[in-house]
Amino acid sequence: MSSYRIKDVAYINRQTLPEDTDPDFRFRYIDISAVDSLGNVTPPDDEIVFSRAPSRARRLAPAGAVVVSTVRTYLRAIARVPVTPDPLVFSTGFAILEAGPEVESRFLAYHCQSHSFIDNVVARSTGVSYPAINPSEIGNLRIDLPSPEEQRHIADFLDTETARLDHLVALRRQQRDLLTLRRWSHFQELLESAGGPMIPLRRVVRFLVDGPFGSAFSSADYTSEGAAVVRLGNIGFAAYKPADQAYIPMSLYRQFRHHEVIRGDLLIAGLGDSRNHAGRACVAPDLGPAIVKGKCFRARLEPEAADAQFVALLLSSPVGASAIEGRGSTRSMINLEIVKAALLPIPELRKQRSVVAEYQRSWERTKAAIDACTRQLALLAERRQALITAAVTGQFDVSTASGRSVTEGVSA
């Protein structure tokens, strides 16, 4: 093998949309969230015109080019650009690598998905909460190239083997999705059995407040201890997500006591996306001193009219999502008035608690199966990357590899 710098065998960020681009130029904008760690690019459903595109929508990438995320590099968002009927424009948060004559484009893509390449990118990234690397640093990383014929053999082999692993991943994801659907279909069955009138949520809410508006505080104010801040990422589907819990100094917390959160409060997300609809909710655990951040809502319910866990399940379910959207909102943004006006089936308190108890018994079993699928997906991802790393670094001869058992003995 011969060793080169990547910039000696590939063009980096060769094509960029100029500022005088036709304002009506239409394309699909690809940001970091549209590229996953398995090398998939998922274009958005809708086109956007240049005049309304984010300022970061500037990188042009032809089919076959390799995109490498230069921000939040720990996400491992690296992929080969697919062939699409519409133009794709990538965020400036990507480095676009176009293979030169010395390197096969598929081999370059697999090299960039290997452990060694990703470890080098992450090690050279700077910043704590938003690590990033300059594209010129990527250009200086080394790539070992076998002969062009061997590059093609390795790429052909990996195309076949990763496709097999990706098929298994797709099946496991489908299984996990079906289990999640079962979760909510069972809840809806319990809800229908309990009956109850359709009433606006305001009828069972005593207090409902939004988090502080504007630039009251930012991530620069976060500390390692103090008062907890409930952010959108903490509000899951009927479950509080404590990962990456943020804190602010107690002196700042005292300025926002109106937005205080105590154990048992209902927390509602005011923003959402295609996977996590606005309006999903959970019950606050014991966080100690805590407040909600902007676009998160805190509700205190009438204790004789509603159970907080029941309402959290209701708002997180498809029933709640439909009720929120029925008020003229979208899955991405709601306000306090939309939440208050949402018409929901709310039975008497005794039946609410019975629904919650039965749901939780069933959910424990379903969650165990979902967790097993998640573990298997992680193992398949590790095997995929280990296989790629072993093949591009010459740890085994792909011409003698034994097909389905090729990943046996390959260390992740």
C-alpha positions as CSV (number, residue, x, y, z in Angstrom):
1,M,0.0,0.0,0.0
2,S,1.0,3.6,-0.6
3,S,0.2,6.3,1.9
4,Y,-1.2,9.7,0.9
5,R,-2.8,12.7,2.5
6,I,-6.5,12.8,1.7
7,K,-6.1,16.2,0.0
8,D,-3.6,14.7,-2.4
9,V,-6.1,12.1,-3.7
10,A,-9.4,13.9,-3.3
11,Y,-10.9,17.4,-3.9
12,I,-12.3,19.1,-0.8
13,N,-15.3,21.5,-0.9
14,R,-14.8,22.0,-4.6
15,Q,-18.3,23.3,-5.4
16,T,-20.2,26.0,-3.5
17,L,-23.4,27.9,-4.2
18,P,-22.4,31.5,-4.8
19,E,-24.3,34.4,-3.2
20,D,-25.7,35.4,-6.6
21,T,-27.4,32.1,-7.1
22,D,-30.9,32.4,-8.7
23,P,-33.3,33.1,-5.7
24,D,-35.7,30.5,-7.2
25,F,-33.2,27.7,-7.5
26,R,-34.9,24.7,-5.8
27,F,-33.1,21.9,-4.0
28,R,-33.2,19.5,-1.0
29,Y,-31.2,20.8,1.9
30,I,-29.2,18.2,3.8
31,D,-28.2,19.1,7.4
32,I,-26.4,17.0,9.9
33,S,-29.5,15.3,11.2
34,A,-30.2,13.9,7.7
35,V,-27.0,11.8,7.6
36,D,-26.7,8.8,10.0
37,S,-23.8,6.8,11.3
38,L,-24.5,3.9,8.9
39,G,-23.8,6.0,5.9
40,N,-27.4,6.8,4.9
41,V,-28.5,10.2,3.5
42,T,-32.3,10.9,4.0
43,P,-33.3,13.9,1.9
44,P,-36.3,15.9,3.4
45,D,-39.7,15.5,1.8
46,D,-39.9,19.2,0.7
47,E,-37.7,21.3,-1.6
48,I,-36.6,24.7,-0.6
49,V,-35.7,27.8,-2.7
50,F,-32.3,29.5,-2.4
51,S,-33.8,32.8,-1.2
52,R,-35.4,31.0,1.8
53,A,-32.6,28.5,2.6
54,P,-30.5,28.7,5.7
55,S,-27.2,30.6,5.2
56,R,-25.4,27.3,5.8
57,A,-27.0,25.7,2.7
58,R,-24.0,26.1,0.4
59,R,-22.1,22.9,-0.2
60,L,-22.7,21.2,-3.6
61,A,-22.0,17.5,-3.7
62,P,-22.3,15.3,-6.9
63,A,-23.5,11.7,-6.6
64,G,-20.7,9.5,-5.3
65,A,-18.9,12.2,-3.3
66,V,-18.3,11.6,0.4
67,V,-19.7,13.9,3.0
68,V,-18.0,14.1,6.4
69,S,-19.6,16.1,9.2
70,T,-17.1,18.7,10.6
71,V,-19.4,19.6,13.5
72,R,-20.6,17.3,16.3
73,T,-18.1,14.8,14.9
74,Y,-19.0,12.3,17.6
75,L,-22.3,11.7,15.6
76,R,-20.2,10.0,12.9
77,A,-22.3,11.5,10.1
78,I,-20.4,10.2,7.1
79,A,-21.9,9.0,3.9
80,R,-21.6,8.7,0.1
81,V,-24.0,11.0,-1.8
82,P,-26.8,9.0,-3.4
83,V,-28.2,9.6,-6.9
84,T,-31.4,11.7,-6.5
85,P,-33.8,13.2,-9.0
86,D,-33.5,16.6,-7.3
87,P,-30.3,18.6,-6.5
88,L,-28.9,18.1,-3.0
89,V,-27.2,21.0,-1.2
90,F,-25.4,20.2,2.0
91,S,-24.7,22.3,5.1
92,T,-21.4,24.0,5.5
93,G,-21.1,21.7,8.5
94,F,-19.9,19.0,6.0
95,A,-16.7,18.6,4.2
96,I,-17.3,17.3,0.7
97,L,-14.7,14.9,-0.6
98,E,-14.6,14.1,-4.4
99,A,-12.4,11.2,-5.4
100,G,-9.4,12.0,-7.7
101,P,-8.0,9.5,-10.2
102,E,-5.9,7.7,-7.6
103,V,-8.8,6.6,-5.4
104,E,-12.0,4.7,-6.1
105,S,-14.9,6.7,-4.7
106,R,-16.5,3.8,-2.9
107,F,-13.1,2.9,-1.3
108,L,-12.7,6.5,-0.2
109,A,-16.2,6.4,1.4
110,Y,-15.5,3.2,3.2
111,H,-12.1,4.5,4.4
112,C,-13.9,7.5,5.9
113,Q,-16.3,5.2,7.8
114,S,-13.5,3.2,9.3
115,H,-12.6,3.3,13.0
116,S,-9.1,4.7,12.3
117,F,-10.4,7.7,10.3
118,I,-13.3,8.5,12.6
119,D,-11.0,8.3,15.7
120,N,-8.6,10.7,14.0
121,V,-11.4,13.1,13.2
122,V,-12.8,13.0,16.7
123,A,-9.3,13.4,18.3
124,R,-8.6,16.5,16.3
125,S,-12.0,18.1,17.0
126,T,-12.1,21.1,19.3
127,G,-14.8,22.3,21.6
128,V,-16.7,20.6,24.4
129,S,-20.4,20.8,23.7
130,Y,-20.1,21.3,19.9
131,P,-16.8,19.7,18.8
132,A,-15.7,20.6,15.3
133,I,-12.8,20.2,12.9
134,N,-11.6,22.3,10.0
135,P,-11.8,20.7,6.6
136,S,-8.1,21.4,6.1
137,E,-7.4,19.1,9.0
138,I,-9.3,16.3,7.3
139,G,-7.3,16.9,4.2
140,N,-4.1,16.3,6.1
141,L,-5.2,12.9,7.4
142,R,-3.5,9.9,5.8
143,I,-5.1,7.2,3.6
144,D,-3.4,4.0,2.6
145,L,-4.2,3.0,-0.9
146,P,-3.7,-0.5,-2.4
147,S,-3.8,-0.8,-6.2
148,P,-6.8,0.5,-8.1
149,E,-7.9,-3.1,-8.8
150,E,-7.6,-4.1,-5.1
151,Q,-9.6,-1.0,-4.2
152,R,-12.4,-2.1,-6.5
153,H,-12.3,-5.6,-5.0
154,I,-12.5,-4.3,-1.5
155,A,-15.4,-1.9,-2.4
156,D,-17.3,-4.7,-4.1
157,F,-16.9,-7.0,-1.1
158,L,-18.0,-4.3,1.3
159,D,-21.0,-3.4,-0.9
160,T,-22.2,-7.0,-0.6
161,E,-21.4,-7.5,3.1
162,T,-22.7,-4.2,4.3
163,A,-25.9,-4.6,2.3
164,R,-26.5,-7.9,4.2
165,L,-25.9,-6.2,7.5
166,D,-28.0,-3.2,6.5
167,H,-30.9,-5.6,5.7
168,L,-30.7,-7.1,9.2
169,V,-30.7,-3.6,10.6
170,A,-33.8,-2.7,8.6
171,L,-35.6,-5.8,9.9
172,R,-34.7,-5.0,13.5
173,R,-35.8,-1.4,13.1
174,Q,-39.1,-2.6,11.7
175,Q,-39.6,-4.9,14.6
176,R,-38.8,-2.1,17.0
177,D,-41.2,0.2,15.2
178,L,-44.0,-2.4,15.4
179,L,-43.4,-2.8,19.1
180,T,-43.7,0.9,19.6
181,L,-46.9,1.0,17.6
182,R,-48.2,-1.8,19.8
183,R,-47.4,0.3,22.8
184,W,-49.8,3.1,21.7
185,S,-52.5,0.8,20.2
186,H,-52.8,-0.9,23.6
187,F,-53.0,2.4,25.3
188,Q,-55.8,3.5,22.9
189,E,-57.6,0.2,23.6
190,L,-57.5,1.0,27.4
191,L,-58.6,4.5,26.7
192,E,-61.6,3.4,24.7
193,S,-62.6,0.9,27.4
194,A,-62.4,3.7,30.1
195,G,-64.7,6.0,28.1
196,G,-64.9,9.6,29.3
197,P,-66.1,12.8,27.7
198,M,-64.1,14.9,25.3
199,I,-63.2,18.1,27.1
200,P,-60.6,20.9,26.6
201,L,-57.4,20.4,28.6
202,R,-57.9,23.7,30.3
203,R,-60.8,22.1,32.3
204,V,-58.3,20.0,34.3
205,V,-55.3,22.4,34.4
206,R,-54.8,24.7,37.3
207,F,-51.6,26.5,36.2
208,L,-49.9,26.4,32.8
209,V,-46.7,28.5,32.1
210,D,-44.1,28.7,29.4
211,G,-40.4,28.8,30.0
212,P,-38.5,32.2,29.9
213,F,-38.7,33.9,26.6
214,G,-35.8,35.2,24.4
215,S,-32.3,35.4,25.6
216,A,-33.0,35.1,29.3
217,F,-30.1,32.8,29.5
218,S,-28.1,30.6,27.2
219,S,-25.9,27.5,27.1
220,A,-23.0,29.8,28.2
221,D,-24.8,30.1,31.6
222,Y,-24.9,26.3,32.2
223,T,-22.9,24.9,35.1
224,S,-22.1,21.5,36.4
225,E,-24.5,21.9,39.4
226,G,-27.1,24.3,40.7
227,A,-30.8,24.4,39.6
228,A,-31.9,22.0,36.9
229,V,-33.2,23.3,33.6
230,V,-35.8,21.3,31.8
231,R,-35.1,21.4,28.0
232,L,-36.9,20.0,25.0
233,G,-34.5,17.0,25.0
234,N,-35.5,16.1,28.5
235,I,-39.2,15.6,27.6
236,G,-39.8,12.2,26.2
237,F,-42.9,10.2,25.4
238,A,-44.4,9.9,28.9
239,A,-40.9,9.6,30.4
240,Y,-38.4,12.2,31.6
241,K,-35.0,11.9,29.9
242,P,-32.2,12.8,32.4
243,A,-29.3,12.4,29.9
244,D,-27.4,15.7,29.5
245,Q,-29.3,17.4,32.3
246,A,-28.4,21.1,32.3
247,Y,-28.0,23.3,35.3
248,I,-27.8,27.1,36.0
249,P,-26.4,28.9,39.1
250,M,-28.9,29.4,41.9
251,S,-28.6,33.1,41.6
252,L,-30.0,32.9,38.1
253,Y,-32.6,30.4,39.1
254,R,-34.1,32.8,41.6
255,Q,-34.8,35.3,38.8
256,F,-37.1,32.7,37.2
257,R,-39.1,31.3,40.1
258,H,-42.3,31.8,38.1
259,H,-41.1,29.0,35.9
260,E,-40.3,26.6,38.7
261,V,-40.8,22.9,38.3
262,I,-41.6,20.6,41.2
263,R,-42.0,16.8,41.4
264,G,-45.2,15.7,39.8
265,D,-45.6,18.6,37.4
266,L,-46.7,17.9,33.9
267,L,-44.0,18.9,31.4
268,I,-45.0,19.6,27.8
269,A,-42.8,20.1,24.7
270,G,-43.7,23.2,22.7
271,L,-41.5,22.2,19.8
272,G,-41.2,19.0,17.8
273,D,-40.0,17.3,14.6
274,S,-41.0,14.4,12.4
275,R,-40.1,11.9,15.1
276,N,-41.1,13.7,18.3
277,H,-44.3,15.7,17.9
278,A,-44.9,19.0,19.7
279,G,-47.2,18.4,22.7
280,R,-45.5,15.2,23.9
281,A,-45.4,15.2,27.7
282,C,-43.9,13.6,30.8
283,V,-44.1,13.9,34.6
284,A,-41.3,15.7,36.3
285,P,-39.2,13.6,38.7
286,D,-37.6,15.0,41.8
287,L,-35.1,17.4,40.2
288,G,-34.5,19.6,43.2
289,P,-34.6,23.3,42.4
290,A,-35.6,23.4,38.7
291,I,-37.2,25.6,36.0
292,V,-38.5,25.0,32.4
293,K,-36.7,26.6,29.5
294,G,-38.4,28.5,26.7
295,K,-40.7,26.4,24.4
296,C,-41.2,24.0,27.3
297,F,-44.5,24.2,29.3
298,R,-45.1,23.3,32.9
299,A,-48.6,22.4,34.0
300,R,-50.2,21.7,37.4
301,L,-53.4,19.8,37.2
302,E,-56.5,19.8,39.3
303,P,-55.7,16.9,41.7
304,E,-59.4,15.7,41.8
305,A,-59.8,15.9,38.1
306,A,-56.7,14.5,36.4
307,D,-53.7,12.2,37.0
308,A,-50.5,13.7,35.7
309,Q,-49.1,10.4,34.4
310,F,-52.4,9.7,32.5
311,V,-52.4,13.1,30.8
312,A,-48.7,12.7,29.9
313,L,-49.6,9.4,28.2
314,L,-52.5,10.9,26.5
315,L,-50.6,13.9,25.1
316,S,-47.7,11.6,24.1
317,S,-49.9,9.2,22.2
318,P,-51.3,9.5,18.7
319,V,-54.6,10.5,20.3
320,G,-52.9,13.5,21.9
321,A,-50.9,14.3,18.7
322,S,-54.1,14.4,16.7
323,A,-55.9,16.6,19.2
324,I,-53.0,19.1,19.2
325,E,-52.8,19.1,15.4
326,G,-56.6,19.5,15.3
327,R,-56.2,23.0,16.8
328,G,-54.6,24.2,13.6
329,S,-51.0,23.6,14.8
330,T,-48.2,21.5,13.3
331,R,-46.1,18.7,14.7
332,S,-43.3,21.2,15.0
333,M,-44.6,24.1,17.1
334,I,-47.5,24.9,19.5
335,N,-48.3,27.5,22.1
336,L,-50.1,27.7,25.4
337,E,-53.5,28.4,23.9
338,I,-53.3,25.4,21.6
339,V,-52.5,23.2,24.6
340,K,-55.4,24.5,26.7
341,A,-57.9,24.1,23.8
342,A,-56.9,20.5,22.9
343,L,-60.0,18.3,23.1
344,L,-59.1,15.0,24.8
345,P,-61.0,12.0,26.2
346,I,-60.7,12.3,30.0
347,P,-62.5,9.7,32.1
348,E,-63.0,10.0,35.8
349,L,-59.9,9.9,38.0
350,R,-60.4,6.4,39.2
351,K,-60.4,5.1,35.6
352,Q,-57.5,7.2,34.7
353,R,-55.4,5.6,37.3
354,S,-56.6,2.1,36.3
355,V,-55.6,2.8,32.7
356,V,-52.1,4.0,33.8
357,A,-51.6,0.9,36.0
358,E,-52.6,-1.6,33.3
359,Y,-50.6,0.3,30.6
360,Q,-47.5,0.2,32.8
361,R,-47.7,-3.5,33.3
362,S,-47.9,-4.1,29.6
363,W,-45.3,-1.4,28.8
364,E,-42.7,-3.2,30.9
365,R,-42.9,-6.2,28.7
366,T,-42.9,-4.3,25.5
367,K,-40.0,-2.1,26.6
368,A,-37.9,-5.1,27.4
369,A,-38.4,-6.3,23.8
370,I,-37.7,-2.8,22.4
371,D,-34.5,-2.6,24.5
372,A,-33.4,-6.0,23.1
373,C,-33.9,-4.7,19.5
374,T,-31.9,-1.6,20.4
375,R,-29.0,-3.7,21.7
376,Q,-29.0,-5.9,18.6
377,L,-28.9,-2.7,16.4
378,A,-25.9,-1.4,18.3
379,L,-24.1,-4.8,17.9
380,L,-24.9,-4.8,14.1
381,A,-23.5,-1.3,13.8
382,E,-20.3,-2.3,15.6
383,R,-19.9,-5.3,13.4
384,R,-20.5,-3.2,10.3
385,Q,-17.8,-0.7,11.2
386,A,-15.4,-3.4,12.3
387,L,-15.8,-5.2,9.0
388,I,-15.2,-1.9,7.1
389,T,-12.1,-1.1,9.1
390,A,-10.6,-4.6,8.7
391,A,-11.2,-4.6,4.9
392,V,-9.8,-1.1,4.1
393,T,-6.7,-1.6,6.4
394,G,-5.8,-5.0,4.9
395,Q,-6.4,-7.0,8.1
396,F,-7.8,-9.8,5.9
397,D,-7.8,-10.8,2.2
398,V,-11.3,-10.0,0.9
399,S,-10.8,-12.5,-2.0
400,T,-10.7,-15.4,0.5
401,A,-13.4,-14.0,2.9
402,S,-16.2,-16.5,3.6
403,G,-19.3,-14.6,3.0
404,R,-21.9,-14.7,5.8
405,S,-19.4,-15.6,8.5
406,V,-16.9,-12.9,7.5
407,T,-17.5,-10.8,10.6
408,E,-16.7,-13.7,13.0
409,G,-13.5,-12.9,14.7
410,V,-13.4,-9.3,13.6
411,S,-13.0,-7.2,16.7
412,A,-15.1,-4.1,17.1
